C-alpha cells in the first residue's frame, strides 16, 4: 500500500471482507498491472468525491 492514504480507502479489516467476493483473476493472458485493492480504493474515491 502506498503511504498516501485517502479517507475513502479500505481498512485492512474491510479488505478482508471484500476480497473473497471478487472474482478470481484469469490465469491466461497478461498479468494484472494494478493490485485489486488499489482499483477498489480508486472506485470508492470517485464515488465519495463525486469527481
N, C-alpha and C positions, 0 to 999 in steps of 0.2 A: 504494500500500500504506500502511496506517496505521502510525504509528511503534510502536504496541504490538504486539509480536510474541510468539507463543507457541512453545514448543519443538516443537509438532506442526505448525507452519506449514511450507509447502513453501518450499524454497530456489528461487532463480531457475533453477538447473540442473534441479531436479526438475520444476518447472512446464513447462519447455521440452520435457521428455519426455512429460508427461501431456497437455498442451494439445491436440496433434493427435489424441488418442484420443477427445476429447469430440465429440459431435455438433454440427453447425453450428447456430447459432441460427436460429429461424424468421424469415423476412423480413416476414411479415404479423403484424398484431396489435400488442399492447402491447410496447414495448421492455423489455429486461431491466432490472430495478431494481437488482440486485446483481451485481457482477463475478463471473464464474465461478470465478476463483481464490479469492475470499473464501468462496464456497459450499463448495468442496473443502476449504479450510482449516477451516471450521466442522465439516464431517463428520469430518475427521481429529481434531479436538479432542474431539468426543464419543466417538469410538472409543477414543482414547488415555486419556481421563479416566474413561470409563465412566459419565458422568452422563446 
